[in-house]
Amino acid sequence: MAFENLSERLSKAMKNLTGRGRVSPEQLDETMREIRLALLEADVNYGTVKKFIKNVREKAQGADIMNGLNAAQQIVKIVNDELTATMGEEAAPLNKSEKIPTVIMMAGLQGAGKTTTVAKLAYKLKQENHARPLMIAADVYRPAAIDQLEILGKQLDIPVFQMGTDVDPREIVKEGLAQAARDKNDYVFIDTAGRLQIDQELMQELKDVAAIAHPDEILLTVDAMTGQNATETAEGFTDALNITGVVLTKLDGDTRGGAALSIRDVTGKPIKFVGQGEKPTDLDVFYPDRMASRILGMGDMLTLIEKVQKDVDEQEQAKQLEKMRENTFDYNDFVAQLQQVQNMGPMEDILKMIPGMANNPALANVNLDDKQFKHMEAIVSSMTPAEREDPELMNPSRRRRLAAGAGRPIVEVNRMIKQFDQMRKMMNQATNGNFGGLEKMMGGSGMDMGAMMDGGEGMPSGNFGQKMQNFAVKQAARRLKKLKKKRGRH
């Protein structure tokens, strides 16, 4: 997954400073060397790395204990702040026209994911802003592009304007804009042609389309998996067009993350969105500070909170929370929770948003694939209605029957029942405000994720990882407070 190796390398680099009140020049040099190698291995642009290390070194030299942070934590904060600054400080909103329609033109190389991104962004605006978008199919060189956009349009109930492959793209854009004016669409997306590489003919066509459409946004779609080439592509398009922002796609692929760290610094253009996954909803606003936290293995609580709010049925969740409080939470509720969690995406990605979990060795021992959820559901399906509603009925003979009925080993049935019992106790403690009892149950210093999920080793008490987890929680709380203040002003 993106940033996994970088996150691990940076954590190791900082770990060497654990417990030090001051950092010697030699220790700082060693840490800076490790950070530099980690960034270069992640395919970050060399010039960006050089500038990054220079800035961090200047701020970190002679760091004393300050505001309750030891030297290691201070340097983590400096690195975190510098990562955020490198990627653009704050999320950059979409430009919006004073009168409809707002025209958004997509550009990029072939295979970068332009067509899919057009549909995802149009759908995002439709769902979140109640927009009435129109998508214009102006890629006449790849016949499948028009078909793909039409299929996506039907799936998402978004109109598509197209005139086939025998009409000049410039004419298609003119006619498409005329239809948008007639239909009073408030957003128009232009899906332009790509090439396998940047060429003069492609750029001239894009310049002509931009001159006709007068777009409010020209978003460059860049494939994160191309590493350094992504930065070079961004430079090439920025030199030829008035690019206003970047959409980074395939960030969930086997990529080292260098593009996300380089593009803003090299081109001066903000990353506005990131695509991770195939679903229409798999397009997120790019928040530099949250991405920095994820790179440093400090989690991303704000995105996790927003994800839960978006993907979880609030009424159903309220009902289940009440059952947890009353200690009447049963196996029917357990399955409903599993299904809601699955709707949020891969469990491994969700857990990594929790502070301290990204590099927690517990995750290596946890089987987090969809099959495990299916196995749990199969075990519950083998229960009688009475067993699902009364967890106390689970005696040894019933467990053996469940194992046979679900076709799963008895050890797996026992493990699931243990997980359910632990979850029910923890949720009952939390919903009744007994955080002391909850903390005692979780070991007093942090959740033993391995023991909870699959019997693995959790994060040892008092080590660097735990300190970083506590620091990350404070950072998340600070950001949440800042976000609330900002929202209060608007």
ChimeraX attribute file (.defattr): number of C-alpha atoms within 10 A of each C-alpha:
attribute: neighborCount
match mode: 1-to-1
recipient: residues
	/A:1	12
	/A:2	22
	/A:3	22
	/A:4	19
	/A:5	19
	/A:6	24
	/A:7	24
	/A:8	17
	/A:9	21
	/A:10	23
	/A:11	21
	/A:12	16
	/A:13	20
	/A:14	23
	/A:15	18
	/A:16	15
	/A:17	21
	/A:18	15
	/A:19	15
	/A:20	14
	/A:21	16
	/A:22	17
	/A:23	19
	/A:24	14
	/A:25	13
	/A:26	9
	/A:27	13
	/A:28	21
	/A:29	14
	/A:30	15
	/A:31	21
	/A:32	20
	/A:33	13
	/A:34	17
	/A:35	23
	/A:36	20
	/A:37	16
	/A:38	21
	/A:39	26
	/A:40	18
	/A:41	15
	/A:42	24
	/A:43	22
	/A:44	23
	/A:45	22
	/A:46	14
	/A:47	11
	/A:48	20
	/A:49	21
	/A:50	13
	/A:51	12
	/A:52	20
	/A:53	18
	/A:54	13
	/A:55	14
	/A:56	19
	/A:57	18
	/A:58	9
	/A:59	15
	/A:60	22
	/A:61	15
	/A:62	15
	/A:63	17
	/A:64	16
	/A:65	15
	/A:66	11
	/A:67	7
	/A:68	8
	/A:69	17
	/A:70	20
	/A:71	23
	/A:72	27
	/A:73	24
	/A:74	19
	/A:75	23
	/A:76	25
	/A:77	19
	/A:78	17
	/A:79	25
	/A:80	23
	/A:81	17
	/A:82	20
	/A:83	22
	/A:84	20
	/A:85	18
	/A:86	22
	/A:87	25
	/A:88	23
	/A:89	16
	/A:90	15
	/A:91	17
	/A:92	17
	/A:93	13
	/A:94	16
	/A:95	15
	/A:96	16
	/A:97	14
	/A:98	7
	/A:99	7
	/A:100	14
	/A:101	22
	/A:102	21
	/A:103	24
	/A:104	26
	/A:105	24
	/A:106	26
	/A:107	27
	/A:108	27
	/A:109	23
	/A:110	18
	/A:111	13
	/A:112	25
	/A:113	20
	/A:114	27
	/A:115	25
	/A:116	19
	/A:117	24
	/A:118	24
	/A:119	26
	/A:120	22
	/A:121	21
	/A:122	23
	/A:123	24
	/A:124	18
	/A:125	14
	/A:126	17
	/A:127	12
	/A:128	8
	/A:129	9
	/A:130	11
	/A:131	15
	/A:132	20
	/A:133	26
	/A:134	27
	/A:135	27
	/A:136	28
	/A:137	28
	/A:138	28
	/A:139	22
	/A:140	22
	/A:141	15
	/A:142	14
	/A:143	11
	/A:144	11
	/A:145	21
	/A:146	24
	/A:147	14
	/A:148	14
	/A:149	24
	/A:150	22
	/A:151	14
	/A:152	21
	/A:153	19
	/A:154	11
	/A:155	11
	/A:156	15
	/A:157	13
	/A:158	19
	/A:159	17
	/A:160	21
	/A:161	22
	/A:162	22
	/A:163	18
	/A:164	16
	/A:165	17
	/A:166	8
	/A:167	12
	/A:168	14
	/A:169	25
	/A:170	18
	/A:171	14
	/A:172	23
	/A:173	24
	/A:174	13
	/A:175	16
	/A:176	25
	/A:177	24
	/A:178	12
	/A:179	14
	/A:180	21
	/A:181	14
	/A:182	9
	/A:183	11
	/A:184	14
	/A:185	19
	/A:186	19
	/A:187	21
	/A:188	26
	/A:189	27
	/A:190	29
	/A:191	27
	/A:192	25
	/A:193	23
	/A:194	24
	/A:195	16
	/A:196	10
	/A:197	10
	/A:198	15
	/A:199	11
	/A:200	9
	/A:201	10
	/A:202	16
	/A:203	18
	/A:204	13
	/A:205	16
	/A:206	23
	/A:207	15
	/A:208	13
	/A:209	22
	/A:210	22
	/A:211	11
	/A:212	14
	/A:213	19
	/A:214	14
	/A:215	24
	/A:216	17
	/A:217	21
	/A:218	22
	/A:219	26
	/A:220	27
	/A:221	30
	/A:222	32
	/A:223	27
	/A:224	28
	/A:225	22
	/A:226	19
	/A:227	21
	/A:228	19
	/A:229	16
	/A:230	23
	/A:231	25
	/A:232	17
	/A:233	20
	/A:234	24
	/A:235	17
	/A:236	15
	/A:237	19
	/A:238	17
	/A:239	10
	/A:240	13
	/A:241	16
	/A:242	15
	/A:243	22
	/A:244	19
	/A:245	26
	/A:246	26
	/A:247	28
	/A:248	27
	/A:249	24
	/A:250	20
	/A:251	21
	/A:252	18
	/A:253	15
	/A:254	13
	/A:255	21
	/A:256	25
	/A:257	28
	/A:258	26
	/A:259	27
	/A:260	28
	/A:261	27
	/A:262	24
	/A:263	29
	/A:264	21
	/A:265	20
	/A:266	16
	/A:267	19
	/A:268	16
	/A:269	22
	/A:270	24
	/A:271	28
	/A:272	23
	/A:273	24
	/A:274	24
	/A:275	28
	/A:276	17
	/A:277	15
	/A:278	13
	/A:279	11
	/A:280	18
	/A:281	15
	/A:282	16
	/A:283	21
	/A:284	16
	/A:285	16
	/A:286	24
	/A:287	20
	/A:288	26
	/A:289	22
	/A:290	22
	/A:291	22
	/A:292	25
	/A:293	26
	/A:294	25
	/A:295	24
	/A:296	28
	/A:297	29
	/A:298	32
	/A:299	29
	/A:300	27
	/A:301	24
	/A:302	17
	/A:303	18
	/A:304	18
	/A:305	11
	/A:306	11
	/A:307	14
	/A:308	17
	/A:309	11
	/A:310	11
	/A:311	14
	/A:312	17
	/A:313	11
	/A:314	12
	/A:315	9
	/A:316	13
	/A:317	15
	/A:318	11
	/A:319	12
	/A:320	19
	/A:321	19
	/A:322	15
	/A:323	18
	/A:324	23
	/A:325	18
	/A:326	12
	/A:327	16
	/A:328	17
	/A:329	26
	/A:330	20
	/A:331	21
	/A:332	16
	/A:333	20
	/A:334	18
	/A:335	19
	/A:336	15
	/A:337	16
	/A:338	14
	/A:339	15
	/A:340	16
	/A:341	17
	/A:342	15
	/A:343	13
	/A:344	16
	/A:345	16
	/A:346	13
	/A:347	16
	/A:348	15
	/A:349	15
	/A:350	21
	/A:351	18
	/A:352	21
	/A:353	22
	/A:354	22
	/A:355	28
	/A:356	27
	/A:357	25
	/A:358	26
	/A:359	23
	/A:360	23
	/A:361	17
	/A:362	21
	/A:363	22
	/A:364	12
	/A:365	17
	/A:366	18
	/A:367	15
	/A:368	17
	/A:369	11
	/A:370	12
	/A:371	10
	/A:372	12
	/A:373	18
	/A:374	14
	/A:375	17
	/A:376	20
	/A:377	19
	/A:378	18
	/A:379	23
	/A:380	23
	/A:381	17
	/A:382	17
	/A:383	19
	/A:384	12
	/A:385	12
	/A:386	9
	/A:387	17
	/A:388	21
	/A:389	16
	/A:390	15
	/A:391	16
	/A:392	10
	/A:393	12
	/A:394	16
	/A:395	9
	/A:396	11
	/A:397	8
	/A:398	14
	/A:399	19
	/A:400	17
	/A:401	16
	/A:402	23
	/A:403	19
	/A:404	14
	/A:405	15
	/A:406	19
	/A:407	13
	/A:408	16
	/A:409	12
	/A:410	17
	/A:411	12
	/A:412	16
	/A:413	21
	/A:414	16
	/A:415	16
	/A:416	18
	/A:417	19
	/A:418	14
	/A:419	16
	/A:420	18
	/A:421	16
	/A:422	15
	/A:423	16
	/A:424	20
	/A:425	18
	/A:426	19
	/A:427	20
	/A:428	22
	/A:429	20
	/A:430	18
	/A:431	16
	/A:432	13
	/A:433	12
	/A:434	13
	/A:435	13
	/A:436	12
	/A:437	15
	/A:438	18
	/A:439	16
	/A:440	11
	/A:441	17
	/A:442	17
	/A:443	13
	/A:444	12
	/A:445	16
	/A:446	19
	/A:447	19
	/A:448	20
	/A:449	22
	/A:450	20
	/A:451	16
	/A:452	20
	/A:453	18
	/A:454	18
	/A:455	14
	/A:456	17
	/A:457	18
	/A:458	19
	/A:459	24
	/A:460	16
	/A:461	15
	/A:462	10
	/A:463	13
	/A:464	21
	/A:465	23
	/A:466	20
	/A:467	19
	/A:468	21
	/A:469	23
	/A:470	17
	/A:471	19
	/A:472	24
	/A:473	19
	/A:474	13
	/A:475	19
	/A:476	21
	/A:477	14
	/A:478	11
	/A:479	16
	/A:480	14
	/A:481	12
	/A:482	12
	/A:483	12
	/A:484	10
	/A:485	11
	/A:486	10
	/A:487	9
	/A:488	8
	/A:489	6
	/A:490	5
